[in-house]
């Protein structure tokens, strides 16, 4: 029997299962939200609560990554979803086996885990420097594991992660997503070179658990719009292609809006897509509206958008 401490983290929806793939994605987006909007959150006293939630999730992910360097093994979940879904019970009454799942290759899961740890390391840099360094160091180990073991984690665990949370787009978006976090956390040329060598990625009109290209493009656009590094100009262009697909009055609109002007991308659990895509819209507006940005508008065919941010 495997003896490993994987306490902490979060169960998924109504399950008594820890699915690391959605959990890590949640930690990544929550961390970037705090990084970008800590000032606004401070007005309502929310940064501390958000960081407590991030620390609880990343503390678990650190445990899951504890054997990556020594044994090339990443833990990716706790609890058998097939058995758990047959029994609806309170977590206080849970009596199903605490099965532990791990992989020795899995760029999607490792890339997302690294993305979460890297983003959190930036978030904690001012408040808890020691914890920030631990997150950054572990993220680097996990990201290199992702780069060097290019398989989907479902290849080893298909019946236990599919159809629940396998990555349908393979793992290219998670690799870029993780490398973005590592570059911003470390500024290492190793990650910069990986990022800038990427060719065209998909023209996504969503930010979701299974599609992270749009998020990566928007975060990288900051390097050009705010940092004035022209090496990253192409990512600004890709971010604008995404904006043209989702903005209400764009001639290139490819998604739906409700009569009340709510983004409606997919029918199931639609608000998760609404909130993640709104985060990208407001964040890109902040970047392009910054005082020293090389440009302050962008075009969607015949329509020109002039974002403002306050």
N, C-alpha and C positions, 0 to 999 in steps of 0.2 A: 504494500500500500504506500502510495506517495505521501510523504509528510512535508508539507510546505505551507507557510503562513500567507494566505491570500485574503486576509480580513480587510474590511474597508470597501470602498467603491459603492456602486449603486446597482440595485436590481432594475430590470427593464420592464416598463409598463406594469402589468399586473402579474408578472412572472416572479418566481423566486430564483431567477437565473441572472448571473452576471455575464452579459454579452459585452465583451471588451470593445468590439468594433463601434457600436453606437455610443458607448460610454466615452471612449477616447475622443470621438468626433465632438461630442457635447462639451468636453473639457477644452478642446481646441477653440471652438467658437466662443465659449464663455470667456476664456482667457483673452482672446483678441477683442472681445467686446469691452472688457475692463481696460485693456491697454488703450483702446481708442477713445473711450468715453468715461474715464475715471473721474474727470472733472464734473461732468453732468451727474454721474452717480453719487458723487460726494454731497451734492445738494440735498439728497434724500437719505444720506447715511448708508448707502448700499455697498460701497467697496469692500468693507469688512465682511459682510455676509457673503458676497460673491467669492472673495478669496478663501473663506472657510469652506465653501462648497468645492472650489477648485482644489484646495489642499486635500480634502477627503478623497476626491477622485484620483488625483495624481499620486497620492500616497499609496493607493492600491496599485496603480500602474507601475510605480517604482518596484513594488514587490513582484509584479508580473515580469519585470525585466531583470530581476536579480540574477538570473542564470544565463543571460544572453552572452556575456563576455566569457564566462568560464566553461559553459557547456553548449553554447550555440542553441539555446532553447528559450523560447518566449511563451509564457503562459497567456492564453487568449480567452479564458472563460471559466466560470465555475457553475456547475449544475447542468444536468442533462435535460435539454429543452424538450425532447421527445417524451420523457417520463413526466417532467414537471407539468406539461400542458394537459396531462391526463388527470391532474388533481388540482383543483382550485382550493387553496387554503391560505390562511393568514401566515405571514412569515414567522410569527411567534409559534405556530403549530407545525411548522415545516418538518416533514420526516422523510423527504426524498434524499437519496444519496447526494453528497457534495462531490460529484465527479469533477475532476480537474482536467482541462484540455490544454495542450501545448503543441507548438509546431517548431520544426527546425528550419523552416523556410516559409516565408509569407510576407511579401513586400507590401501588400495592402494593409495588413494588420500592423506590421512593424512601422510602416510609414506613418500611419495615423497615430500610433502610440508615440512615436518620436515628435510628431507635430504637436501633440498635446503637451508633452513634457517641455518642449522648446518654448512654446507660447507661454506656458506657466512660468518658466524661468525668467522671462522678460517681465511678467506681471509681478513676480516676487522680488525683483532685483533691488528695489528700494527698501521694502519692508523687512525682508528676511534673506540677506545675502548668502548665508550658508546654505539654506534650502534651495535658493536660486541656482547656486553652483552645482549642487547635487543633481537637480533637474537637468541642467544644461549638459553636464558630463554624461549622464545616463542617456539623454536624448541623442547625443553624438554616437554612443555605442550602438543604440538600437537603430539609428538611421543607417549606419554603415552595414549593419546586419541586413537591413532591407535592401540596400543597393547590391550587396554581394550574394543575395539569395533570392533571385527574381522568380518567385512563384506566388500564386494566390494561396492564402492560408486555407481556403476551402479545398485545395487539392489534397490536403492531408486529413481534413475533417469534414468532408462534404455532408454526410448524414447528420452531423451534429451542429452545423452552422447554416446549411441550406435546407429549406428555403427561407430561413429566418433572417440571417444577416451575412450573406456572402456578397462579395463585390462583383457586380455584373459587368463592370467596365474594366475588368482585370485590375491592374495596380499602377498604371502610369500616372493617374491623377494623385494617388496617395504618395508616390515618390516625389512628385513636384511639390505637393502640399507640405510634406515633411521637410524637404530641402529648403523651402521658403522659410519655415520656422527656424531651422538650424542656421541659415545664413543670417537672419535678422538677430538671432541670439548670439552668434559667435563671430560673424564677419569673416569667417575663414574662406580663403580663395578656393578651397576644395569644393565648397557648396556653391559659391558664385559660378564657378566653371560648369558645374553640373546644370545649374539653372539656365545659364545663357546658352548652353549647347542644345537646349530643347528646341525642336522644330515646332511646327504648328500643332496646337492641341485642339480638341474638339470645340465647336462653336456652341457651347452650352447655353441654355437659357434657364439654368437652375443652379442653386447651391444646395447640395443634399449629402446625405451619408454616402451615396454612391457616385457623386459627381462633384469634384472639388476644383476643377480647372478654373471656374469663374472666381472662386475665392482666392486662389493663388494669383491669378492675373491682377485682381484689384489690389491685393497687398503688395505685389511687386511694382505696381504702377506708382506707388509712393516713392520708390527709389528714383524715379524719373521726375515726377511732378513736384515733389518736395525736396528730394536729395539732388536733383539736377544731374543724375547719372544717365547719360544718353544710351548706355548699354541696355537699359531696361525700357527704352521707349516702346519697343514692340509690345510689351505687356500692357502698357497704357492703351495701345490700339486694340488689343484683344479685350481689355476691360470695357472699352467703349462699344465694341461689337456686342458684348453681353448686354450693356445698357440699352442699346438700340432694340434689342429683342424683348426687353421687359418694361420699358417706360411707356406710360399710358398713351401718350400722343405720338409715339414714334411710328413712322410708316413701315418700319420693319418689325412691328410687334408680333410676337409668336406665342404669347400666353394670353390667358383670359383674366378679366377683372370682374368682380361682382358689381351689381348695380350701385353698391355703396363704395366703389373704388378700392376694394380689397383685392390684392393679388391672389389669384386662384390658379395654382400651377398643377396640382394633382388632387384627385378627389379624396384620397385617404390621408387623414392627419394633415390636412392642408395648411394649418397655421405654422407648422414647423418650417415649411418652405416660404411662407409669407414673411416670417420673422428673419430668417437667414438671408433672404434676398433683399429685404428692406435694409438690413445691416450693410450689405454691399453698396446699395444705392447711396445711403447717407455717408458712408465712409469715402466713397469715390468723390462725392460732392465736396466733402471736406478737403480732400487732397487737391482737387482741381481749382477750388476756390481760395486756396492758400495764397497769401500775398505775393510770394516769389515764384509761383508756378509758371512754367514757360508758356502756358496757354490757360485760358479760363473758360473755354467752351469746346463743344465737339458736335459734329454733324451726324445725323442719321438720314442719309440721302438728302432730301430737300429740307429737312427740319434741323434747325440748330438749337441746341440746348445750352443754356447759360446757368449752370448750377450755382446756387448760393448756399451758404452754411453759416449758422450762428449758434 
